[in-house]
Amino acid sequence: GATPATAPVPTPLATPASRHTLAGLLLRHREAAAELRALDAAITQAKSRMPPWERPPASLSRERCRWPEWTRADLAALGLPDTLPARPALADFEAVHHRALVAAPADHEALAALHHTRVVAWEAKRKRQGDWSRRSGLDELRERQDLARNRKKRVERAILALLTDPAAGFDA
């Protein structure tokens, strides 16, 4: 399979002389889109090498949920309510702690110790997920994806600037 170092990257077809013509910009845009498709496939493959509970979930909004998944038993063992999401953020743990303090201010020390135990467990789970992400190559692939996405956006802005420049001769 493709690793981060071997994930396919399209060969640039645009020559330096054609980089700022409309044809050259469209070619660069196509190259960036092809690179993003190749990186998407490589990211999907990298995720498949991770255990499901460590794997970041797919998101239709393209916003990444970076928190690992917890079982209801794991959450219950830490005394956390079953209303917590399966992929809780540390802020969710903080909110539970705050509600507990408001409900029982006299138990501050015991609640602080329990909260510390929960935070340590959350951080350990997050570290394991980060280790898997690095080992699978997902981190490097996402960095490359961000760079390719930014390149594509720059090309899109250059195309728009060229098309809206009266001196370029593209009349509406």
N, CA and C of each residue as an Amber inpcrd file, in Angstrom:
protein
   516
   0.8190000  -1.1880000   0.0000000   0.0000000   0.0000000   0.0000000
   0.8530000   1.2370000   0.0000000   0.2200000   2.3570000  -0.2440000
   0.9340000   3.6260000  -0.2700000   1.1880000   4.1090000   1.1480000
   2.4040000   4.4560000   1.4280000   2.7590000   5.0710000   2.6960000
   2.8460000   6.5650000   2.4480000   2.9770000   7.4040000   3.4890000
   3.0570000   8.8360000   3.2550000   4.1420000   9.1970000   2.2470000
   5.2630000   8.4990000   2.3070000   6.3600000   8.8350000   1.4070000
   6.0980000   8.3430000  -0.0170000   5.2340000   7.3200000  -0.1640000
   5.0030000   6.7630000  -1.4910000   3.6180000   7.0750000  -2.0330000
   2.8160000   7.8550000  -1.2990000   1.4850000   8.2090000  -1.7960000
   1.6450000   8.9330000  -3.1240000   0.8080000   8.5990000  -4.1040000
   0.9820000   9.1910000  -5.4280000   0.8090000  10.6960000  -5.4180000
   1.7080000  11.3700000  -6.0920000   1.6360000  12.8170000  -6.2640000
   1.7500000  13.0670000  -7.7620000   0.7300000  13.7070000  -8.3600000
   0.7740000  13.9410000  -9.7930000   1.9860000  14.7730000 -10.1980000
   2.5120000  14.4820000 -11.3680000   3.6380000  15.2360000 -11.9060000
   3.1330000  16.5670000 -12.4340000   3.7460000  17.6940000 -12.0260000
   3.2940000  18.9930000 -12.5190000   3.4690000  19.0820000 -14.0380000
   2.4200000  19.5370000 -14.7140000   2.4630000  19.6830000 -16.1570000
   2.6850000  21.1320000 -16.5740000   2.3900000  22.0520000 -15.6780000
   2.5120000  23.4700000 -16.0270000   3.9810000  23.8630000 -16.1050000
   4.3270000  24.5730000 -17.1540000   5.6930000  25.0720000 -17.3010000
   5.7620000  26.4470000 -16.6800000   6.9650000  26.9180000 -16.3230000
   7.0650000  28.2460000 -15.7080000   6.4590000  29.3470000 -16.5810000
   6.5890000  29.2310000 -17.8890000   6.0620000  30.2770000 -18.7770000
   4.5390000  30.3080000 -18.7740000   3.8920000  29.1530000 -18.5150000
   2.4330000  29.1080000 -18.5930000   1.7570000  29.2230000 -17.2320000
   2.5340000  29.4630000 -16.1910000   1.9920000  29.4380000 -14.8320000
   0.9180000  30.4920000 -14.5970000   0.9340000  31.6130000 -15.3030000
  -0.0070000  32.6870000 -15.0140000  -0.9950000  32.9290000 -16.1450000
  -0.9780000  32.0990000 -17.1810000  -2.0100000  32.1840000 -18.1980000
  -3.2130000  31.4130000 -17.6840000  -4.3700000  31.6610000 -18.2750000
  -5.5540000  30.9420000 -17.8280000  -5.3640000  29.4410000 -18.0060000
  -4.8310000  29.0280000 -19.1460000  -4.6180000  27.5980000 -19.3760000
  -3.6560000  27.0200000 -18.3370000  -2.6000000  27.7510000 -18.0280000
  -1.6410000  27.2870000 -17.0300000  -2.2580000  27.1980000 -15.6510000
  -3.0810000  28.1980000 -15.3010000  -3.7420000  28.1760000 -13.9950000
  -4.7410000  27.0270000 -13.9040000  -5.4870000  26.7970000 -14.9760000
  -6.4430000  25.6850000 -14.9660000  -5.7230000  24.3440000 -14.8420000
  -4.5730000  24.2360000 -15.4850000  -3.7760000  23.0230000 -15.3900000
  -3.2750000  22.8160000 -13.9560000  -2.7960000  23.8970000 -13.3350000
  -2.3390000  23.8050000 -11.9440000  -3.4960000  23.4320000 -11.0180000
  -4.6930000  23.9600000 -11.3110000  -5.8670000  23.6400000 -10.5040000
  -6.1990000  22.1520000 -10.6300000  -6.1370000  21.6260000 -11.8530000
  -6.4040000  20.2100000 -12.0780000  -5.3770000  19.3490000 -11.3330000
  -4.1070000  19.7540000 -11.3830000  -3.0540000  19.0080000 -10.6840000
  -3.3020000  18.9850000  -9.1770000  -3.6870000  20.1500000  -8.6260000
  -3.9490000  20.2230000  -7.1780000  -5.1420000  19.3510000  -6.8100000
  -6.1830000  19.3690000  -7.6480000  -7.3640000  18.5380000  -7.3790000
  -7.0010000  17.0550000  -7.4460000  -6.1730000  16.6750000  -8.4180000
  -5.7450000  15.2770000  -8.5280000  -4.9070000  14.8760000  -7.3160000
  -4.0500000  15.7680000  -6.8640000  -3.2390000  15.4690000  -5.6750000
  -4.1330000  15.2910000  -4.4540000  -5.1510000  16.1510000  -4.3110000
  -6.0700000  16.0240000  -3.1770000  -6.8350000  14.6990000  -3.2250000
  -7.2520000  14.2660000  -4.4020000  -7.9370000  12.9750000  -4.5140000
  -7.0060000  11.8330000  -4.1070000  -5.7560000  11.8980000  -4.5550000
  -4.7790000  10.8550000  -4.1970000  -4.5240000  10.8600000  -2.6900000
  -4.4280000  12.0380000  -2.0960000  -4.2050000  12.1230000  -0.6520000
  -5.4260000  11.6400000   0.1210000  -6.6300000  11.9470000  -0.3630000
  -7.8420000  11.4390000   0.2910000  -7.8280000   9.9120000   0.3330000
  -7.4470000   9.3010000  -0.7830000  -7.3840000   7.8320000  -0.8390000
  -6.3190000   7.3050000   0.1200000  -5.1630000   7.9610000   0.1770000
  -4.0910000   7.5270000   1.0790000  -4.5040000   7.7000000   2.5400000
  -5.2430000   8.7640000   2.8460000  -5.7250000   8.9920000   4.2160000
  -6.7260000   7.9090000   4.6030000  -7.6170000   7.5650000   3.6950000
  -8.5830000   6.4950000   3.9620000  -7.8550000   5.1880000   4.2530000
  -6.8170000   4.9170000   3.4820000  -6.0360000   3.6910000   3.6970000
  -5.3110000   3.7390000   5.0450000  -4.7390000   4.8940000   5.3860000
  -4.0360000   5.0220000   6.6740000  -5.0100000   4.8300000   7.8360000
  -6.2150000   5.3950000   7.7230000  -7.2090000   5.2360000   8.7840000
  -7.5920000   3.7750000   8.9530000  -7.6270000   3.0400000   7.8410000
  -8.0330000   1.6370000   7.9270000  -7.0250000   0.7990000   8.7090000
  -5.8000000   1.2900000   8.8540000  -4.7760000   0.5680000   9.6170000
  -4.8690000   0.8540000  11.1180000  -5.7410000   1.7810000  11.5050000
  -5.8970000   2.1310000  12.9170000  -7.0540000   1.3400000  13.5190000
  -6.9840000   1.0270000  14.8230000  -8.1450000   0.3810000  15.4670000
  -9.3490000   1.3300000  15.4000000 -10.5570000   0.8000000  15.2430000
 -11.7470000   1.6540000  15.0830000 -11.9380000   2.6800000  16.2000000
 -11.6170000   2.3170000  17.4350000 -11.8320000   3.2490000  18.5510000
 -10.8040000   4.3740000  18.5590000  -9.6920000   4.2060000  17.8830000
  -8.6760000   5.2560000  17.7990000  -8.8380000   6.0750000  16.5240000
  -9.5460000   5.5260000  15.5540000  -9.6980000   6.1340000  14.2360000
 -10.5890000   7.3670000  14.3160000 -10.1340000   8.4860000  13.7430000
 -11.0220000   9.6570000  13.6830000 -12.2240000   9.3250000  12.7950000
 -13.4160000   9.7200000  13.2040000 -14.5980000   9.3690000  12.4190000
 -14.6900000  10.1910000  11.1410000 -15.3990000   9.6680000  10.1660000
 -15.6670000  10.4260000   8.9410000 -16.6490000  11.5350000   9.2930000
 -16.5340000  12.6320000   8.6060000 -17.4060000  13.7590000   8.8790000
 -17.8760000  14.3520000   7.5640000 -19.1760000  14.5120000   7.4230000
 -19.7170000  15.1010000   6.2010000 -19.3600000  16.5770000   6.0830000
 -19.1580000  17.2440000   7.2210000 -18.8290000  18.6670000   7.2060000
 -17.3460000  18.9120000   6.9540000 -16.5600000  17.8520000   6.8150000
 -15.1070000  17.8950000   6.6370000 -14.4030000  18.4590000   7.8730000
 -15.1600000  18.7110000   8.9300000 -14.5420000  19.1340000  10.1880000
 -14.1170000  17.8810000  10.9320000 -12.8860000  17.8480000  11.3150000
 -12.3440000  16.6460000  11.9390000 -12.7330000  16.5620000  13.4110000
 -13.1940000  15.3990000  13.8260000 -13.3970000  15.1280000  15.2390000
 -12.1520000  14.3810000  15.6660000 -11.3620000  14.9940000  16.4780000
 -10.0600000  14.3830000  16.7550000 -10.0440000  13.5480000  18.0280000
 -11.1750000  13.4250000  18.6900000 -11.1710000  12.7100000  19.9640000
 -11.3890000  11.2230000  19.7630000 -10.6810000  10.3970000  20.5410000
 -10.8830000   8.9480000  20.4380000 -12.2580000   8.5470000  20.9850000
 -12.6890000   7.3790000  20.5780000 -13.9920000   6.8780000  21.0120000
 -13.8430000   6.1200000  22.3310000 -14.7940000   6.3120000  23.2110000
 -14.8370000   5.6240000  24.4930000 -16.0330000   4.6890000  24.4970000
 -15.9040000   3.5600000  25.1440000 -17.0680000   2.6970000  25.3200000
 -17.8720000   3.2440000  26.4890000 -19.1460000   2.8860000  26.5270000
 -19.9850000   3.3070000  27.6590000 -19.4330000   2.7180000  28.9510000
 -18.8640000   1.5240000  28.8760000 -18.2850000   0.8920000  30.0750000
 -17.0780000   1.6950000  30.5730000 -16.2350000   2.1810000  29.6490000
 -15.0790000   3.0010000  30.0430000 -15.5400000   4.2810000  30.7380000
 -16.5470000   4.9120000  30.1650000 -17.0600000   6.1550000  30.7590000
 -17.6980000   5.8800000  32.1140000 -18.4660000   4.8080000  32.2160000
 -19.1190000   4.4550000  33.4810000 -18.0830000   4.1190000  34.5570000
 -16.9860000   3.4630000  34.1630000 -15.9450000   3.1050000  35.1300000
 -15.3120000   4.3500000  35.7470000 -15.3610000   5.4470000  35.0230000
 -14.8310000   6.7110000  35.5440000 -15.9210000   7.5340000  36.2370000
 -17.1010000   6.9580000  36.3710000 -18.1960000   7.6540000  37.0380000
 -18.7730000   8.7810000  36.1980000 -18.6490000   8.6730000  34.8990000
 -19.1630000   9.7230000  34.0060000 -20.5740000   9.3610000  33.5580000
 -21.4070000  10.3640000  33.3320000 -22.8040000  10.0890000  32.9570000
 -22.9070000   9.5050000  31.5450000 -23.9690000   8.7400000  31.3110000
 -24.1630000   8.1340000  29.9900000 -24.6490000   9.1470000  28.9550000
 -24.8170000  10.3860000  29.3650000 -25.2100000  11.4360000  28.4250000
 -23.9980000  12.0290000  27.6920000 -22.8030000  11.6560000  28.1350000
 -21.5840000  12.1480000  27.4760000 -21.4880000  11.5510000  26.0740000
 -20.9750000  12.3150000  25.1020000 -20.8020000  11.7380000  23.7680000
 -19.7710000  10.6120000  23.8020000 -19.8150000   9.7340000  22.8010000
 -18.8740000   8.6120000  22.7400000 -17.4510000   9.0960000  22.4870000
 -17.3180000  10.2830000  21.9280000 -16.0050000  10.8820000  21.6850000
 -15.9350000  12.2100000  22.4580000 -15.8220000  12.1310000  23.7790000
 -15.8470000  13.3590000  24.5730000 -14.5460000  14.1560000  24.4620000
 -14.7090000  15.4550000  24.4600000 -13.5660000  16.3620000  24.5450000
 -13.2250000  16.5310000  26.0270000 -12.0590000  17.0510000  26.2930000
 -11.6810000  17.3060000  27.6810000 -12.6620000  18.3060000  28.3150000
 -13.1910000  19.2120000  27.5070000 -14.1720000  20.1830000  28.0070000
 -15.4260000  19.4810000  28.5390000 -15.7790000  18.3350000  27.9490000
 -16.9190000  17.5690000  28.4630000 -16.6310000  17.0610000  29.8690000
 -15.4020000  16.6000000  30.1000000 -15.0080000  16.1470000  31.4330000
 -15.0290000  17.3250000  32.4100000 -14.5630000  18.4760000  31.9430000
 -14.5560000  19.6810000  32.7930000 -15.9840000  20.0810000  33.1790000
 -16.9090000  19.9980000  32.2300000 -18.2990000  20.3740000  32.4950000
 -18.9210000  19.4430000  33.5360000 -18.6420000  18.1470000  33.4350000
 -19.1510000  17.1850000  34.4250000 -18.5920000  17.5260000  35.8020000
 -17.3110000  17.8260000  35.8520000 -16.6670000  18.1820000  37.1240000
 -17.2980000  19.4430000  37.7170000 -17.5120000  20.4390000  36.8730000
 -18.1040000  21.6960000  37.3500000 -19.5090000  21.4550000  37.9060000
 -20.3310000  20.6710000  37.1900000 -21.6860000  20.3800000  37.6770000
 -21.6330000  19.6320000  39.0130000 -20.6780000  18.7250000  39.1590000
 -20.5450000  17.9750000  40.4120000 -20.1630000  18.9110000  41.5600000
 -19.2730000  19.8670000  41.2770000 -18.8690000  20.8200000  42.3230000
 -20.0380000  21.7050000  42.7510000 -20.8480000  22.1150000  41.8040000
 -22.0090000  22.9530000  42.1210000 -23.0110000  22.1520000  42.9590000
 -23.1850000  20.8740000  42.6020000 -24.1510000  20.0360000  43.3130000
 -23.6640000  19.6430000  44.7130000 -22.3640000  19.4840000  44.9040000
 -21.8350000  19.0320000  46.2030000 -20.5360000  19.7700000  46.5280000
 -20.6080000  21.0650000  46.8470000 -19.3890000  21.8400000  47.1110000
 -18.5820000  21.3120000  48.3090000 -19.2170000  20.6380000  49.2380000
 -18.5020000  20.1180000  50.4130000 -17.5620000  18.9750000  50.0300000
 -17.8210000  18.3110000  48.8970000 -16.9980000  17.1770000  48.4570000
 -15.8730000  17.6110000  47.5250000 -15.4380000  18.8400000  47.6540000
 -14.4640000  19.4090000  46.7200000 -13.2140000  18.5490000  46.5410000
 -12.6280000  18.1080000  47.6580000 -11.3710000  17.3370000  47.5540000
 -11.5780000  15.9930000  46.8530000 -12.6270000  15.2810000  47.2010000
 -12.9000000  13.9870000  46.5690000 -13.2230000  14.1760000  45.0850000
 -13.9880000  15.2150000  44.7710000 -14.3330000  15.4800000  43.3720000
 -13.0990000  15.8980000  42.5730000 -12.1980000  16.6590000  43.1970000
 -10.9610000  17.0650000  42.5160000 -10.0980000  15.8420000  42.2150000
 -10.0170000  14.9060000  43.1510000  -9.2340000  13.6800000  42.9350000
  -9.8590000  12.8330000  41.8180000 -11.1850000  12.7190000  41.8220000
 -11.8720000  11.9600000  40.7760000 -11.6680000  12.6350000  39.4140000
 -11.7670000  13.9540000  39.3980000 -11.5590000  14.6840000  38.1420000
 -10.1320000  14.4840000  37.6290000  -9.1660000  14.5100000  38.5130000
  -7.7720000  14.2840000  38.1190000  -7.6180000  12.8950000  37.4820000
  -8.2360000  11.8960000  38.0840000  -8.1860000  10.5340000  37.5310000
  -8.7900000  10.5030000  36.1330000  -9.9100000  11.1920000  35.9460000
 -10.5600000  11.2420000  34.6370000  -9.6750000  11.9370000  33.5960000
  -9.0680000  13.0340000  33.9920000  -8.2140000  13.7930000  33.0630000
  -6.9970000  12.9490000  32.6620000  -6.4020000  12.2620000  33.6160000
  -5.2570000  11.3900000  33.3100000  -5.6750000  10.3060000  32.3170000
  -6.8550000   9.7100000  32.5170000  -7.3550000   8.6790000  31.5990000
  -7.6030000   9.2740000  30.2070000  -8.1870000  10.4680000  30.1570000
  -8.4660000  11.1280000  28.8710000  -7.1590000  11.4180000  28.1340000
  -6.1760000  11.9650000  28.8610000  -4.8850000  12.2880000  28.2380000
  -4.1730000  11.0340000  27.7400000  -4.2510000   9.9380000  28.4990000
  -3.6140000   8.6820000  28.0760000  -4.2700000   8.1490000  26.8000000
  -5.5910000   8.2000000  26.7550000  -6.3060000   7.7270000  25.5660000
  -5.9710000   8.6120000  24.3670000  -5.9100000   9.8990000  24.5750000
  -5.5650000  10.8390000  23.4930000  -4.1340000  10.5970000  23.0040000
  -3.2130000  10.3080000  23.9120000  -1.8240000  10.0290000  23.5280000
  -1.7500000   8.7610000  22.6930000  -2.4840000   7.7080000  23.1140000
  -2.5020000   6.4670000  22.3250000  -3.0370000   6.7270000  20.9140000
  -4.0620000   7.5460000  20.8270000  -4.6160000   7.8740000  19.5130000
  -3.5800000   8.6220000  18.6720000  -2.8690000   9.5610000  19.2890000
  -1.8250000  10.2980000  18.5700000  -0.7030000   9.3840000  18.1040000
  -0.3500000   8.4160000  18.9370000   0.6800000   7.4450000  18.5480000
   0.2340000   6.6530000  17.3220000  -1.0150000   6.1940000  17.3340000
  -1.5400000   5.4610000  16.1810000  -1.5530000   6.3470000  14.9370000
  -1.9390000   7.5880000  15.1040000  -2.0240000   8.5100000  13.9720000
  -0.6450000   8.7330000  13.3460000   0.3700000   8.8770000  14.1750000
   1.7320000   9.0440000  13.6710000   2.2250000   7.7690000  12.9940000
   2.0390000   6.6160000  13.6540000   2.5260000   5.3430000  13.1040000
   1.8530000   4.9790000  11.7860000   0.5910000   5.3320000  11.6310000
  -0.1290000   4.9790000  10.4030000   0.2120000   5.9310000   9.2590000
   0.8940000   7.0400000   9.5760000   1.2300000   8.0230000   8.5440000
   0.1510000   9.0710000   8.3550000  -0.9140000   8.9980000   9.1320000
  -2.0380000   9.9130000   8.9840000  -1.6330000  11.3690000   9.2110000
  -0.8000000  11.6250000  10.1930000  -0.3880000  13.0050000  10.4770000
   0.3150000  13.6340000   9.2750000   1.2750000  12.9130000   8.7180000
   2.0200000  13.4440000   7.5700000   1.1070000  13.6380000   6.3610000
   0.2170000  12.6840000   6.1410000  -0.7120000  12.8040000   5.0130000
  -1.6270000  14.0120000   5.1730000  -2.0890000  14.2570000   6.3850000
  -2.9600000  15.4260000   6.6230000  -2.2020000  16.7290000   6.4190000
  -0.9390000  16.7600000   6.8160000  -0.1310000  17.9600000   6.5640000
  -0.0150000  18.2100000   5.0670000   0.2610000  17.1380000   4.3140000
   0.3600000  17.2690000   2.8600000  -0.9810000  17.6830000   2.2590000
  -2.0750000  17.1610000   2.8230000  -3.4020000  17.5190000   2.3350000
  -3.6760000  19.0060000   2.5710000  -3.3130000  19.5100000   3.7420000
  -3.5010000  20.9350000   4.0290000  -2.6990000  21.8010000   3.0580000
  -1.4490000  21.3990000   2.7820000  -0.6200000  22.1570000   1.8290000
  -1.2390000  22.1330000   0.4280000  -1.7040000  20.9710000   0.0020000
  -2.3190000  20.8550000  -1.3270000  -3.6100000  21.6620000  -1.4010000
  -4.4010000  21.6340000  -0.3400000  -5.6450000  22.4080000  -0.3080000
  -5.3340000  23.9080000  -0.3940000  -4.2790000  24.3360000   0.3070000
  -3.8990000  25.7500000   0.2480000  -3.3930000  26.1350000  -1.1420000
  -2.6240000  25.2260000  -1.7880000  -2.1680000  25.4840000  -3.1570000
  -3.3530000  25.6450000  -4.1030000  -4.3260000  24.7770000  -3.9590000
  -5.5110000  24.8260000  -4.8250000  -6.2630000  26.1450000  -4.6110000
  -6.3880000  26.5760000  -3.3720000  -7.0740000  27.8470000  -3.0850000
  -6.3150000  29.0320000  -3.6840000  -4.9700000  28.9900000  -3.6150000
  -4.1700000  30.0770000  -4.2130000  -4.3920000  30.1340000  -5.7270000
  -4.4450000  28.9650000  -6.3620000  -4.6800000  28.9140000  -7.8080000
  -6.0730000  29.4530000  -8.1150000  -7.0590000  29.0770000  -7.3150000
  -8.4210000  29.5770000  -7.5340000  -8.4710000  31.0920000  -7.4170000
  -7.7570000  31.6480000  -6.4390000  -7.7200000  33.1120000  -6.3050000
  -7.0220000  33.7540000  -7.4980000  -5.9610000  33.1050000  -7.9980000
  -5.2500000  33.6350000  -9.1690000  -6.1410000  33.5930000 -10.4080000
  -6.9180000  32.5320000 -10.5600000  -7.8510000  32.4480000 -11.6990000
  -8.8850000  33.5560000 -11.6010000  -9.4430000  33.7460000 -10.4280000
 -10.4390000  34.7920000 -10.2370000  -9.8390000  36.1650000 -10.5130000
  -8.6240000  36.4040000 -10.0210000  -7.9640000  37.6920000 -10.2610000
  -7.7350000  37.9080000 -11.7550000  -7.3230000  36.8690000 -12.4520000
  -7.0900000  36.9780000 -13.8930000  -8.3930000  37.2540000 -14.6290000
  -9.4500000  36.5490000 -14.2700000 -10.7280000  36.7160000 -14.9590000
 -11.3900000  38.0570000 -14.6780000 -11.0940000  38.6540000 -13.5340000
 -11.7100000  39.9430000 -13.1950000 -10.8260000  41.1320000 -13.5230000
  -9.6290000  40.8890000 -14.0150000  -8.7000000  41.9600000 -14.3950000
  -9.1050000  42.4940000 -15.7780000  -9.5060000  43.7660000 -15.8650000
  -9.9170000  44.3130000 -17.1630000  -8.8010000  44.2310000 -18.2050000
  -7.5640000  44.3050000 -17.7790000  -6.4500000  44.2770000 -18.7100000
  -6.2330000  42.8810000 -19.3010000  -6.8030000  41.8670000 -18.6790000
  -6.6060000  40.4950000 -19.1760000  -7.4750000  40.1850000 -20.3870000
  -8.5080000  41.0100000 -20.6100000  -9.3250000  40.8360000 -21.8000000
 -10.4380000  39.8090000 -21.7000000 -10.7810000  39.3840000 -20.4890000
 -11.9130000  38.4570000 -20.3240000 -13.1450000  39.2750000 -20.0110000
 -13.9520000  39.5780000 -21.0360000 -15.1580000  40.3630000 -20.8360000
 -16.2820000  39.4630000 -20.3870000 -17.1010000  40.0230000 -19.5160000
 -18.2310000  39.2460000 -18.9890000 -19.3670000  39.1990000 -19.9670000
